[in-house]
Structure formats: C-alpha cells, structure tokens
Amino acid sequence: MSINHSPLSEFQIKALGDLTNQVTAEQVIWLNGYFQGLSKGLSEAGSNTKSSAGQASGEKVPLTILFGTHTNRSKKIAESIQEKALSKNFDSKVVGMDDYNPRDLKKEKNLLVVVSTHGEGDPPEMAENFHKFITGKRAPKLPELNFSVLALGDKSYKHFCKTGIEIYQSLRRAGATRFTPIVKCDVDYEDDANQWKKDAFAELEKLKPSSQVSEVKPTASETHESGSYSRKYPFEATILEKVRITGRESDKEIYHLEISLEDSGLTYEPGDALGVIAQNPENLVIGILEALNDEGLETIDTHAGRLTLKNALQHHYEITILTRDIISKYAQQTKNKQVEALLKDEKKLDEYLYGHDVLDLLHEFPTSITPVDLLKILRPLPPRLYSISSSQDAVGEEVHITVSKVQYENKGRQRLGACSGFHLAENLKVDDTILVYIEKNPNFRLPENGTPIIMVGAGTGIAPYRAFLQQRESAKQKGKTWLFFGERHFSSDFLYQTEWQQYLKKGYLQKIDLAFSRDQKEKVYVQHKLKKQQKKLYKWLEDGAVFYLCGDMKHMARDVETTLHKIIEKQGGMTTDKARDYIKKLKKEKRFQADVY
C-alpha cells in the first residue's frame, strides 16, 4: 500500500511503519477494530461542534473569485485575493468570467467579483457573456449568496465603473447579501483595492468557526519587497537615446526613446507596456497658482504626504484633463450656478470636457476656492502607459517606447500632455532619468511557435509590432507575418521605415500594406487596405493566423473590427450572426488580440 500521498506527517508515517512491522493476523484484526472505533468517535465529536455558520471545525469556508479584465489589472487583483485566501485556509478558486458558467452562481456561497469597465461603459470582452446573463432576464434568485464587488474604471470616461455597478446591482436584485458596499476605483486603484480586500476578508473571517479564525496579514502582493519595482515603487531609469522619427514637415512629433533598465531586474515580453510616472507642465502649474493667488510654497497635507502646493500640482495631481467627477465636485464645493447648469446639459458637458484643463475651470468659473479644497476635488496623477517597441531578447537591459507628443491650442493657450508633451518630449533629454515600471499585458502576446500573424496598427500603434518582429528575428522564426500600417504622409510619417524594409529583405516580414490617408484626394485608412486584401486575409485566418489590432479605440479600432466582420461575412458566406460568432471564437481562442487606447 502506498502512503506517499497520505495526510500523515513524516514522524507519524515512521511510527505507523514501526507499529505494523511483522504484525500477526490477530493483531491486524484488533487494530482494524480499534481504528474503526476511533474514526466513529471523531465523527460524532465533529457533528456536535458545528459552528453557527454551519461549518464544521474541519471544513473550509468556500470562496469563488471572479474577474473580468481587459488590461489584466483585475486578474492581478483576483490572484492576490487567491494568495490571501489560501494563506487563510479558505476553499477558494479564481476564475476568469469567460471560463465561468454563470448558471453555477446558484451553487456559490461566497463570491468576490473584480471587474473593469472598458471604454465608454462596455464590459471587457471576456466578461460580456457573464454580464449579459446576470443583468438579463435569466438571472437566477440568489438568496444564499454572499458577495462583494470591486469595480475598476477611469473617471475620465463618462460611464465610470459601469460594468461593476451593473453586476453589483444585479446581484442585489437577485437577493444576494453583500459583504461590503461596492468599491469603485479610479486609475490610481491600489490603495482602494487593498482596503476593499481587507474589509472583505474581515467579513469572510466571521463565517469561520472561532477555532479557525486567524489574523489577516498583508500578502507579498500588498507590500513592497526590496528589489521589486511597480507602479507604487518605480525604478529610476536613464534615457539612453531620444530621436524624433517623424519628418520636419510632419504635423506630428513622434519620438523613439531607448531607456536603460540596468540593475533593475525588470523583465518584459513583447506586448507589455512601460508605465512612466508623469509630470505636469510647469506653465500650467504656475497658471493655477496665479489663479489661486498662492505662491505654492506653503507645506500642506496631500494624498502623497506633506508637500508644498507647487510640488503637489507638479507631480501628484491630474490637472491637464477634466472629468465629470472633478466638475461635479467643483460644483459641490463652490455652489457655482454656471457649473451646476453645465452638469445638467450632457451635450455641453461633453464638449467642455474635451480639450479643457483645471486652469480653464478656475478662469471660466472663478470662485474663492482654497488650495486645500482644490486638491480635494482633483484625482491623483496616474502614470502613462506606452506600448513597448522592443524585445528584451534583442536589446537586453533596455526598453524602447514610441511616444507621440500631445499638443494643441485652445482659447489662445498652448496645451501639452502631462507625460508625452511636457515630460518626455520637452523636458527630458539623453542621460536624464525617469521613473518607470513594467505593466504586463498577457492578453496581447505572440504565439509561442511560428504561427502566422496579421498586425494592424496606426500611428504609434505600430510600436508592439516592432517588438514582435525583433522577437521573431531573435528566435529565427520566419513564419508568415503581415503588417497593415496607417499614418498621414509616406514621406514624413512612415515610422521605422528602414527597419520594416530590412525585415522584408530578411524574410521575417512577408507582406506589408500601407495606408497614408493624406497622400491622395480621398482619405485611405487601414480598414480600406484590409477590405482590398479580404480574400487573402480570410484565407490566413482560416489557416490559423492570429489577428492583432493596436491603436485608437474610439475610431480606428472600431472601424477595423467592423470591416473585419464584413470581410468574414462575405468571404465565409456567413450571416451577420455567424460572422459575429466567428469573431467571438477568434477572441476566445486568443486569435484576435487588441491593445487599444
């Protein structure tokens, strides 16, 4: 008899071996009776020690952790919950919403949901079916379920945390009992997420028999370990090279930056992003201080600790863009009737949010708001994420990014993006340092073998494809690769032109289709090139190719997916619904991957 997988300790196994060595048949019969009696006694004792929550002292409290994500943040949080749950002896499992049968909700006892909202109120693709089920007519009654929801979002969007809110409301309508109220996180989510996790586990601990209750301690994912770098603890990296890669006649300034990661221990894969800690334009900070009639030198309390007002505005608060949340809080704080009227007019509010900043708010709706009260309505300055345009196998302890300078004029004042415009384009030069970290993106990955790939991108959306081909060249993989790239002008905006030509010559890039929208009378975009090549494109998909899409979410990405749907419908001889199912299948199989912003 094998005892390799027994629940006995090493000492007990040795003692059992000593006891049963050379026993007689009569002794075996006696021992069998003894252990049967012992087992019966333990069972009876256990049945008399049920806890008030219906849990036997030896039973574990069940816990299911569901996540729905587009950028992988929800998954990381869910995995950190699982880490804590295992350390606290919960019977837990973590499941992506695309792998979960929502009808199993009736079987659940305790549920933690972590879900993001994609774009303007949409659920992430992997959460679509779960969201549709729980918010629809087929949602079951769930009176036995305890739950809590952590919703991730971005207050710069109109429908902040909409997916999480709708799931939370649906679970409550189904009769489920909440552990804690819903927590809605902005892009600076870590502190709120950790507090939500702490509160949820405090409630879960109450379901345990008293003999099992243990102190809830922070896990490794909630604390900073020496030598690890993250959004909260970034690495100070040195800029090795900075080159403008658009021509002088271009109306865009796009830069290629090479950054040293030497001695950081940071690693990345093609498809990942580099997080850069932003810094606000100095002129904008000075303008806000003047509007407040404050020199900004007095030290005050901020979310980042005791700082001067000038330092806080420069490094720690979002001031280059406005959100509904900021305007709403400004109205509450100032009681300004004009701002209150603006909030009631959805069309005017949408128009005002576009291209305006905090200084506009202070100039156009003046009030006697104090610096401390102003900081209370602003959100923390979030890092900016840039698709990595290098393969670490090719460049070693470096990381490359492709950055388009955000700049425009509005109401007679030049505006700059906090990171791309002021910090990276204008403020930093070679040998300067910046604070960075790696943002993993497992939902945008090269296949492990030489599977055919179709890469569609516009502008800086070409960045991850440079990393893809560097990776394939390092691995000597010359499989079928097809690039569709779009920009304004061939002569000034063909990013990394010589590199693509070299990849074509070497065989690492097999096909390239280019769309330069302003080089002819009628504008031509990447979706037009896809349509022109639709027969071959569909054949590649049928042969197993992976389709990648990177670029602007609101326009380019939406138009490309619409075009792809029509191509599949026509070339596959499918109905609209069948073509939609085809694309869903591609996404499920990770053969349609998008990195949109």
C-alpha positions as CSV (number, residue, x, y, z in Angstrom):
1,M,0.0,0.0,0.0
2,S,1.4,3.4,-1.0
3,I,1.4,6.2,1.6
4,N,3.2,8.8,-0.5
5,H,0.0,11.0,-0.6
6,S,-1.2,10.3,2.9
7,P,-2.2,13.2,5.3
8,L,0.3,11.8,7.9
9,S,3.4,13.6,9.0
10,E,6.8,12.1,8.4
11,F,7.0,11.2,12.1
12,Q,3.6,9.5,12.0
13,I,4.4,7.5,8.9
14,K,7.6,6.2,10.6
15,A,5.6,5.3,13.8
16,L,3.0,3.5,11.7
17,G,5.7,1.6,9.9
18,D,7.2,0.5,13.3
19,L,3.8,-0.5,14.6
20,T,2.8,-2.6,11.6
21,N,6.2,-4.2,11.1
22,Q,5.7,-8.1,11.4
23,V,2.3,-7.9,13.0
24,T,0.2,-11.1,13.2
25,A,-3.2,-11.6,11.6
26,E,-4.8,-11.5,15.1
27,Q,-3.2,-8.1,15.8
28,V,-4.3,-6.7,12.4
29,I,-7.9,-7.6,13.2
30,W,-7.6,-5.9,16.6
31,L,-6.0,-2.8,15.1
32,N,-8.8,-2.6,12.4
33,G,-11.4,-2.6,15.1
34,Y,-9.5,0.0,17.2
35,F,-9.2,2.4,14.3
36,Q,-12.9,2.0,13.3
37,G,-13.9,2.9,16.8
38,L,-11.6,5.8,16.8
39,S,-13.0,7.0,13.5
40,K,-16.6,6.8,14.8
41,G,-15.7,8.8,17.9
42,L,-14.1,11.5,15.9
43,S,-17.1,11.7,13.5
44,E,-19.5,12.0,16.4
45,A,-17.4,14.7,18.0
46,G,-17.3,16.6,14.8
47,S,-21.0,16.5,14.3
48,N,-21.5,18.1,17.7
49,T,-19.2,21.0,17.1
50,K,-20.9,22.7,14.1
51,S,-20.4,26.5,14.0
52,S,-23.3,29.0,13.8
53,A,-22.4,29.5,10.2
54,G,-23.0,25.8,9.5
55,Q,-19.3,25.0,9.1
56,A,-17.6,22.0,10.8
57,S,-14.4,22.9,12.6
58,G,-12.5,20.9,10.0
59,E,-14.3,22.4,7.0
60,K,-13.1,25.3,4.9
61,V,-15.2,28.3,4.0
62,P,-15.9,28.2,0.2
63,L,-14.9,31.2,-1.8
64,T,-15.1,31.9,-5.5
65,I,-13.2,34.9,-7.0
66,L,-14.4,36.0,-10.4
67,F,-12.5,38.5,-12.6
68,G,-13.2,40.4,-15.8
69,T,-10.4,42.3,-17.4
70,H,-9.1,44.0,-20.5
71,T,-5.7,45.2,-19.3
72,N,-5.1,42.4,-16.8
73,R,-5.4,44.5,-13.6
74,S,-8.5,42.7,-12.4
75,K,-6.7,39.4,-12.9
76,K,-3.7,40.5,-10.8
77,I,-6.0,41.7,-8.0
78,A,-8.0,38.4,-8.2
79,E,-4.8,36.4,-8.0
80,S,-3.7,38.4,-4.9
81,I,-7.0,37.6,-3.3
82,Q,-6.4,33.9,-4.0
83,E,-3.0,34.2,-2.4
84,K,-4.5,35.6,0.7
85,A,-7.4,33.1,0.7
86,L,-5.0,30.2,0.5
87,S,-2.9,31.5,3.3
88,K,-6.1,31.8,5.4
89,N,-7.3,28.3,4.7
90,F,-10.3,29.2,2.6
91,D,-11.6,26.7,0.0
92,S,-11.0,29.1,-2.8
93,K,-10.8,29.2,-6.6
94,V,-10.1,32.1,-9.0
95,V,-11.9,32.0,-12.4
96,G,-12.0,34.4,-15.4
97,M,-15.5,35.3,-16.4
98,D,-15.0,33.8,-19.9
99,D,-14.3,30.4,-18.3
100,Y,-17.2,30.6,-15.8
101,N,-20.7,29.2,-16.3
102,P,-22.9,31.9,-14.8
103,R,-25.6,29.3,-14.0
104,D,-23.2,28.0,-11.4
105,L,-24.0,31.1,-9.3
106,K,-26.8,29.2,-7.7
107,K,-24.2,26.8,-6.2
108,E,-22.0,29.5,-4.8
109,K,-21.9,30.6,-1.2
110,N,-19.3,33.4,-1.1
111,L,-18.3,35.4,-4.2
112,L,-15.8,38.2,-4.7
113,V,-16.0,40.0,-8.1
114,V,-13.3,42.1,-9.6
115,V,-14.2,43.7,-12.9
116,S,-13.2,46.6,-15.0
117,T,-15.1,48.8,-17.5
118,H,-13.8,49.1,-21.0
119,G,-14.1,52.4,-22.8
120,E,-17.4,54.2,-22.6
121,G,-19.3,51.8,-20.3
122,D,-18.7,48.4,-22.0
123,P,-17.8,45.2,-20.2
124,P,-14.4,43.7,-21.1
125,E,-14.7,41.2,-23.9
126,M,-14.1,38.3,-21.5
127,A,-16.9,39.5,-19.2
128,E,-19.5,40.1,-21.9
129,N,-21.4,36.8,-21.5
130,F,-21.4,36.9,-17.7
131,H,-22.5,40.5,-17.7
132,K,-25.3,39.8,-20.2
133,F,-26.5,36.8,-18.1
134,I,-26.5,38.4,-14.7
135,T,-28.1,41.7,-15.9
136,G,-30.7,39.9,-18.1
137,K,-34.0,38.1,-17.6
138,R,-32.3,34.7,-17.0
139,A,-30.5,35.8,-13.9
140,P,-31.5,33.4,-11.0
141,K,-32.6,34.2,-7.5
142,L,-29.5,34.0,-5.2
143,P,-30.7,34.3,-1.6
144,E,-27.9,32.0,-0.3
145,L,-25.1,34.0,-1.9
146,N,-22.8,36.5,0.0
147,F,-20.8,38.8,-2.3
148,S,-18.7,41.9,-2.8
149,V,-17.7,43.8,-5.9
150,L,-14.5,45.7,-6.7
151,A,-15.1,47.9,-9.8
152,L,-12.2,49.3,-11.8
153,G,-12.6,52.3,-14.1
154,D,-11.3,55.6,-15.2
155,K,-13.1,58.9,-14.2
156,S,-12.1,60.5,-17.5
157,Y,-14.8,58.4,-19.1
158,K,-18.5,59.2,-18.9
159,H,-19.7,55.8,-17.6
160,F,-17.2,55.4,-14.7
161,C,-17.2,51.7,-13.4
162,K,-20.5,51.0,-15.2
163,T,-19.8,47.2,-15.6
164,G,-19.0,46.7,-11.9
165,I,-22.0,48.8,-10.8
166,E,-24.4,46.8,-13.0
167,I,-23.1,43.5,-11.8
168,Y,-23.4,44.7,-8.2
169,Q,-26.9,46.0,-8.7
170,S,-28.0,42.7,-10.4
171,L,-26.6,40.5,-7.6
172,R,-28.5,42.6,-5.1
173,R,-31.7,42.3,-7.1
174,A,-31.2,38.6,-7.2
175,G,-31.4,38.6,-3.4
176,A,-27.7,38.1,-2.7
177,T,-26.3,39.6,0.5
178,R,-23.3,42.0,0.2
179,F,-20.3,41.6,2.4
180,T,-19.4,45.2,1.8
181,P,-20.7,48.1,-0.4
182,I,-19.2,48.2,-3.9
183,V,-15.9,50.0,-4.1
184,K,-15.2,52.0,-7.3
185,C,-11.6,52.6,-8.2
186,D,-10.1,55.2,-10.5
187,V,-6.9,54.5,-12.4
188,D,-4.9,55.0,-9.1
189,Y,-6.5,51.9,-7.7
190,E,-4.1,50.1,-5.4
191,D,-5.0,51.7,-2.0
192,D,-8.7,51.4,-2.5
193,A,-8.4,47.8,-3.8
194,N,-6.3,46.7,-0.8
195,Q,-8.7,48.3,1.6
196,W,-11.6,46.6,-0.1
197,K,-9.8,43.3,0.1
198,K,-9.1,43.8,3.8
199,D,-12.7,44.6,4.5
200,A,-14.0,41.7,2.5
201,F,-11.7,39.2,4.3
202,A,-12.7,40.7,7.7
203,E,-16.3,39.7,6.8
204,L,-15.3,36.3,5.4
205,E,-13.4,35.5,8.7
206,K,-16.7,35.8,10.5
207,L,-18.0,32.8,8.7
208,K,-15.3,30.6,10.1
209,P,-15.7,28.7,13.4
210,S,-13.9,30.5,16.2
211,S,-11.2,27.8,16.2
212,Q,-10.2,28.7,12.6
213,V,-10.2,32.5,12.8
214,S,-6.8,33.9,12.1
215,E,-5.2,37.3,11.9
216,V,-5.4,38.8,8.4
217,K,-2.0,39.9,7.4
218,P,-0.9,41.6,4.2
219,T,0.4,39.2,1.5
220,A,3.5,39.8,-0.6
221,S,1.5,41.4,-3.3
222,E,0.3,44.1,-0.9
223,T,3.7,45.0,0.4
224,H,6.8,46.3,-1.3
225,E,9.7,43.9,-1.4
226,S,13.2,45.1,-1.8
227,G,14.4,44.8,-5.4
228,S,10.9,44.8,-6.9
229,Y,9.6,47.7,-8.9
230,S,6.0,48.6,-9.6
231,R,3.6,51.4,-10.2
232,K,3.8,52.4,-6.5
233,Y,7.6,51.8,-6.3
234,P,9.0,52.7,-9.7
235,F,12.6,52.3,-11.0
236,E,14.7,55.4,-11.7
237,A,15.9,54.7,-15.3
238,T,18.3,56.6,-17.5
239,I,17.4,57.7,-21.1
240,L,20.0,56.3,-23.5
241,E,18.6,57.7,-26.7
242,K,15.8,60.0,-27.8
243,V,15.2,60.6,-31.5
244,R,12.3,62.2,-33.4
245,I,11.2,59.7,-36.0
246,T,8.7,61.9,-38.0
247,G,10.0,64.3,-40.6
248,R,10.3,68.1,-40.1
249,E,7.3,68.7,-42.4
250,S,5.1,66.4,-40.4
251,D,2.4,67.9,-38.2
252,K,3.1,65.2,-35.6
253,E,6.1,64.9,-33.3
254,I,6.8,61.2,-32.6
255,Y,9.8,60.2,-30.6
256,H,11.7,56.9,-30.2
257,L,13.2,56.5,-26.7
258,E,15.6,53.9,-25.5
259,I,15.8,53.6,-21.7
260,S,18.2,51.6,-19.6
261,L,16.9,49.0,-17.1
262,E,20.3,48.0,-16.0
263,D,20.4,46.6,-12.4
264,S,16.7,46.8,-12.1
265,G,15.8,43.1,-12.5
266,L,12.8,44.3,-14.6
267,T,11.7,41.9,-17.4
268,Y,9.1,42.2,-20.1
269,E,7.7,40.5,-23.1
270,P,6.5,41.9,-26.5
271,G,3.0,43.2,-25.9
272,D,3.7,44.6,-22.4
273,A,3.7,48.3,-21.7
274,L,6.0,50.7,-19.9
275,G,4.5,52.7,-17.1
276,V,6.0,56.2,-16.9
277,I,5.4,58.5,-13.9
278,A,4.2,61.7,-15.4
279,Q,5.0,65.3,-14.6
280,N,2.7,68.2,-15.3
281,P,3.6,71.2,-17.5
282,E,5.3,73.9,-15.4
283,N,3.4,76.7,-17.1
284,L,0.1,75.1,-16.2
285,V,1.1,74.8,-12.6
286,I,2.2,78.5,-12.5
287,G,-1.1,79.5,-14.1
288,I,-3.1,77.6,-11.5
289,L,-1.1,79.1,-8.6
290,E,-1.8,82.6,-10.0
291,A,-5.5,81.8,-10.3
292,L,-5.4,80.7,-6.6
293,N,-3.4,83.8,-5.7
294,D,-0.9,81.5,-4.0
295,E,2.9,81.2,-4.4
296,G,2.6,77.4,-3.7
297,L,5.5,77.4,-1.2
298,E,3.5,76.5,1.9
299,T,3.5,72.9,3.0
300,I,0.1,71.2,3.1
301,D,-1.4,67.7,3.5
302,T,-1.8,65.8,0.3
303,H,-2.6,62.2,-0.7
304,A,1.2,61.8,-1.2
305,G,2.1,63.3,2.2
306,R,3.2,66.7,3.4
307,L,4.2,68.7,0.3
308,T,4.3,72.2,-1.0
309,L,1.3,73.1,-3.1
310,K,3.6,73.7,-6.1
311,N,5.2,70.2,-5.7
312,A,1.8,68.6,-5.3
313,L,0.4,70.2,-8.5
314,Q,3.6,69.4,-10.5
315,H,3.9,65.8,-9.6
316,H,0.9,64.3,-7.8
317,Y,-2.4,65.6,-9.1
318,E,-4.1,65.4,-12.5
319,I,-4.5,68.9,-13.9
320,T,-4.2,68.6,-17.7
321,I,-7.6,67.0,-18.2
322,L,-11.0,67.3,-16.7
323,T,-13.5,64.6,-15.8
324,R,-17.2,64.7,-14.8
325,D,-16.2,63.8,-11.3
326,I,-13.9,66.8,-11.0
327,I,-16.6,69.2,-12.4
328,S,-19.2,67.7,-10.1
329,K,-17.0,68.1,-7.0
330,Y,-16.2,71.6,-8.1
331,A,-19.9,72.4,-8.3
332,Q,-20.5,70.9,-4.8
333,Q,-17.5,72.8,-3.3
334,T,-18.2,76.2,-4.9
335,K,-22.0,76.2,-5.3
336,N,-21.3,77.9,-8.7
337,K,-24.7,78.1,-10.6
338,Q,-23.0,78.0,-14.0
339,V,-21.1,74.8,-13.2
340,E,-24.3,73.3,-11.9
341,A,-26.1,74.2,-15.1
342,L,-23.2,72.7,-17.2
343,L,-23.6,69.4,-15.4
344,K,-27.3,69.3,-16.3
345,D,-26.6,69.7,-20.0
346,E,-25.0,66.5,-21.3
347,K,-24.1,67.8,-24.7
348,K,-22.4,71.0,-23.4
349,L,-20.6,69.0,-20.7
350,D,-19.2,66.5,-23.3
351,E,-18.0,69.5,-25.4
352,Y,-16.4,71.2,-22.4
353,L,-14.6,68.1,-21.2
354,Y,-12.8,67.8,-24.5
355,G,-9.6,69.9,-24.6
356,H,-10.0,71.8,-21.3
357,D,-8.0,71.6,-18.1
358,V,-8.2,72.7,-14.4
359,L,-6.9,76.2,-15.2
360,D,-9.9,76.7,-17.6
361,L,-12.2,75.7,-14.8
362,L,-10.7,78.3,-12.5
363,H,-10.7,81.0,-15.2
364,E,-14.1,80.5,-16.6
365,F,-16.0,79.7,-13.4
366,P,-14.0,81.8,-10.8
367,T,-14.6,81.3,-7.1
368,S,-12.8,81.7,-3.8
369,I,-11.8,78.0,-3.6
370,T,-8.8,77.4,-1.3
371,P,-5.8,75.4,-2.4
372,V,-6.6,72.6,0.1
373,D,-10.2,72.4,-1.2
374,L,-9.0,72.3,-4.8
375,L,-6.7,69.4,-4.1
376,K,-9.7,67.5,-2.5
377,I,-11.5,67.5,-5.8
378,L,-8.6,66.5,-8.0
379,R,-7.6,62.9,-8.6
380,P,-4.0,61.6,-8.2
381,L,-1.9,61.9,-11.3
382,P,-1.9,58.5,-12.9
383,P,1.2,57.1,-14.7
384,R,1.0,56.9,-18.5
385,L,1.3,53.6,-20.3
386,Y,3.3,53.2,-23.6
387,S,3.3,50.0,-25.6
388,I,6.9,48.6,-25.6
389,S,8.5,48.7,-29.0
390,S,11.4,46.3,-28.3
391,S,12.1,42.7,-27.5
392,Q,14.2,42.1,-24.4
393,D,15.8,39.1,-26.2
394,A,17.1,41.6,-28.7
395,V,18.0,44.7,-26.6
396,G,19.0,43.2,-23.3
397,E,18.7,45.5,-20.3
398,E,16.9,48.2,-22.3
399,V,13.3,49.1,-23.1
400,H,12.2,51.1,-26.1
401,I,9.0,53.1,-26.5
402,T,7.4,55.2,-29.2
403,V,5.8,58.4,-28.0
404,S,3.5,60.8,-29.8
405,K,3.7,64.3,-28.4
406,V,0.2,65.5,-27.3
407,Q,0.0,69.3,-28.1
408,Y,-2.8,71.6,-29.2
409,E,-4.0,75.1,-28.8
410,N,-7.3,76.1,-27.2
411,K,-8.6,79.5,-26.3
412,G,-5.3,81.1,-27.1
413,R,-3.3,78.8,-24.8
414,Q,-0.8,76.1,-25.8
415,R,-1.7,72.7,-24.2
416,L,0.6,69.8,-23.6
417,G,0.1,66.3,-22.5
418,A,1.4,65.7,-18.9
419,C,3.8,62.9,-20.0
420,S,4.1,62.8,-23.7
421,G,4.1,66.5,-24.3
422,F,5.8,68.2,-21.3
423,H,7.7,65.4,-19.6
424,L,9.1,63.2,-22.4
425,A,9.1,65.5,-25.5
426,E,10.1,68.9,-24.0
427,N,11.6,68.3,-20.5
428,L,13.8,65.3,-20.8
429,K,17.0,64.6,-22.8
430,V,19.6,61.9,-23.0
431,D,21.2,61.0,-19.7
432,D,18.2,62.3,-17.7
433,T,16.3,59.9,-15.5
434,I,12.6,58.9,-15.4
435,L,10.6,56.7,-13.1
436,V,9.2,53.6,-14.8
437,Y,7.8,50.2,-14.2
438,I,6.5,47.3,-16.4
439,E,2.8,46.8,-16.9
440,K,2.2,43.2,-18.0
441,N,-0.3,42.5,-20.8
442,P,-0.8,38.7,-21.2
443,N,-3.8,39.5,-23.5
444,F,-1.5,40.8,-26.2
445,R,1.1,38.1,-26.9
446,L,2.9,36.4,-29.8
447,P,2.1,32.7,-30.2
448,E,4.9,30.5,-29.0
449,N,5.6,28.9,-32.3
450,G,5.8,30.4,-35.8
451,T,2.1,30.7,-36.2
452,P,1.1,33.3,-38.9
453,I,0.3,36.7,-37.6
454,I,-1.6,39.7,-39.0
455,M,-0.7,43.0,-37.4
456,V,-2.9,46.1,-37.8
457,G,-1.9,49.4,-36.4
458,A,-2.0,53.2,-37.0
459,G,0.4,55.8,-35.7
460,T,2.2,54.7,-32.5
461,G,0.0,51.6,-32.7
462,I,2.9,50.2,-34.7
463,A,5.1,50.0,-31.5
464,P,4.3,46.5,-30.3
465,Y,4.8,45.1,-33.8
466,R,8.4,46.3,-33.8
467,A,8.8,44.3,-30.6
468,F,7.1,41.3,-32.3
469,L,9.5,41.2,-35.2
470,Q,12.5,41.8,-33.0
471,Q,11.4,38.7,-31.0
472,R,10.9,36.6,-34.1
473,E,14.2,37.6,-35.5
474,S,15.9,36.7,-32.2
475,A,14.1,33.3,-32.3
476,K,14.9,32.8,-36.0
477,Q,11.2,32.4,-36.8
478,K,10.4,33.3,-40.4
479,G,6.8,32.3,-40.4
480,K,4.1,34.2,-42.3
481,T,3.8,37.8,-41.0
482,W,1.6,40.5,-42.5
483,L,1.7,44.2,-41.4
484,F,-1.0,46.8,-42.1
485,F,0.1,50.3,-41.1
486,G,-1.6,53.6,-41.4
487,E,-0.5,57.3,-41.0
488,R,-0.9,60.6,-42.7
489,H,2.0,61.0,-45.1
490,F,4.5,58.5,-46.6
491,S,7.4,61.0,-46.8
492,S,7.2,62.2,-43.1
493,D,5.2,59.7,-41.1
494,F,6.3,56.2,-42.1
495,L,7.6,55.1,-38.6
496,Y,10.6,52.8,-38.6
497,Q,10.5,52.6,-42.4
498,T,14.1,51.2,-42.9
499,E,13.5,48.6,-40.2
500,W,10.4,47.2,-42.0
501,Q,12.3,47.1,-45.2
502,Q,15.1,45.1,-43.6
503,Y,12.6,42.7,-42.1
504,L,11.1,42.2,-45.6
505,K,14.5,41.6,-47.0
506,K,15.4,39.1,-44.4
507,G,12.1,37.2,-44.6
508,Y,10.8,38.0,-41.1
509,L,8.1,40.2,-42.6
510,Q,6.3,38.6,-45.5
511,K,3.7,41.2,-46.5
512,I,3.2,44.9,-45.8
513,D,0.2,47.1,-46.8
514,L,0.4,50.8,-46.1
515,A,-2.3,53.4,-45.9
516,F,-1.3,57.1,-45.9
517,S,-4.5,59.0,-45.5
518,R,-3.4,62.5,-46.7
519,D,-1.3,61.5,-49.8
520,Q,-4.3,61.5,-52.2
521,K,-7.6,63.3,-52.6
522,E,-9.7,60.6,-50.9
523,K,-8.5,59.5,-47.5
524,V,-7.3,55.9,-47.2
525,Y,-7.1,54.1,-43.9
526,V,-6.0,50.7,-42.8
527,Q,-9.6,49.3,-43.0
528,H,-9.6,50.1,-46.7
529,K,-6.5,48.1,-47.2
530,L,-8.0,45.2,-45.2
531,K,-11.0,45.3,-47.5
532,K,-8.9,45.3,-50.6
533,Q,-7.0,42.2,-49.4
534,Q,-10.0,40.5,-47.9
535,K,-9.8,37.2,-49.8
536,K,-6.2,36.6,-48.7
537,L,-6.9,37.9,-45.3
538,Y,-9.7,35.4,-44.7
539,K,-7.5,32.6,-46.0
540,W,-4.9,33.5,-43.5
541,L,-7.5,33.4,-40.7
542,E,-8.8,30.1,-41.9
543,D,-5.2,28.8,-41.9
544,G,-4.9,29.7,-38.2
545,A,-3.4,33.2,-38.2
546,V,-3.6,35.4,-35.1
547,F,-5.1,38.9,-35.8
548,Y,-3.6,41.8,-33.8
549,L,-5.1,45.3,-33.5
550,C,-3.4,48.3,-31.9
551,G,-4.4,51.9,-31.9
552,D,-7.1,54.4,-31.2
553,M,-10.1,52.8,-29.6
554,K,-12.9,55.2,-30.5
555,H,-12.3,55.4,-34.2
556,M,-9.6,53.3,-35.8
557,A,-10.1,50.1,-33.7
558,R,-13.9,50.2,-34.0
559,D,-13.7,50.8,-37.8
560,V,-11.2,47.9,-38.3
561,E,-13.3,45.4,-36.3
562,T,-16.5,46.5,-38.3
563,T,-14.5,45.9,-41.5
564,L,-13.2,42.5,-40.4
565,H,-16.8,41.5,-39.5
566,K,-17.9,42.3,-43.1
567,I,-15.0,40.5,-44.6
568,I,-15.7,37.3,-42.7
569,E,-19.4,37.6,-43.5
570,K,-18.7,38.0,-47.3
571,Q,-15.7,35.6,-47.7
572,G,-17.1,33.0,-45.4
573,G,-20.6,33.1,-46.8
574,M,-22.0,33.8,-43.3
575,T,-24.9,35.6,-41.9
576,T,-24.3,38.6,-39.6
577,D,-24.8,36.5,-36.5
578,K,-22.5,33.7,-37.8
579,A,-19.8,36.2,-38.6
580,R,-20.1,37.7,-35.1
581,D,-19.8,34.2,-33.6
582,Y,-16.7,33.7,-35.8
583,I,-15.0,36.7,-34.3
584,K,-16.1,35.7,-30.8
585,K,-14.4,32.4,-31.4
586,L,-11.3,34.1,-32.5
587,K,-11.2,36.1,-29.3
588,K,-11.9,33.1,-27.2
589,E,-9.0,31.2,-28.8
590,K,-6.7,34.3,-28.4
591,R,-6.6,34.6,-32.2
592,F,-8.0,38.1,-32.1
593,Q,-6.0,40.3,-29.7
594,A,-6.4,44.0,-29.2
595,D,-4.3,46.7,-27.5
596,V,-6.4,49.8,-27.8
597,Y,-6.4,53.2,-26.0
